[in-house]
Structure formats: structure tokens, C-alpha cells
Amino acid sequence: MGHSDISVTMNVYTHVNFDDAEEELQKMEKLRKAQEEIEKGKEKPVSQKMFKII
């Protein structure tokens, strides 16, 4: 990461354990689902003019 000493890098980036990582992944999944819901709301409704009346 560009630190002057490997111990600095190890102290900064290795404190994350499995539970922390799992929690962050769950947060990311919630964010992804929220983004999908927002995108769904941006869809234009189908216009009735598109259908031919018989």
C-alpha cells in the first residue's frame, strides 16, 4: 500500500476478522438490493398507446 514499513500496513489492514467481513458483505448486499429497487422505480410505465385495440 506504499507504507514505509510492512508493519504499518499489517497493523492498518489486518485487524478485520471474519465476522467484520461478513457484516460488511451483508451491508453491501442490502445496498445492492436498495439500488435495484431505485432502478425499478425509474422504469417508464407501459403506455396504452402501444397496444392496438381490436
Secondary structure, 3 states (H helix, E strand, C coil): CCCCCHHHHHHHHCCCCHHHHHHHHHHHHHHHHHHHHHHHHCCCCCCHHHCCCC
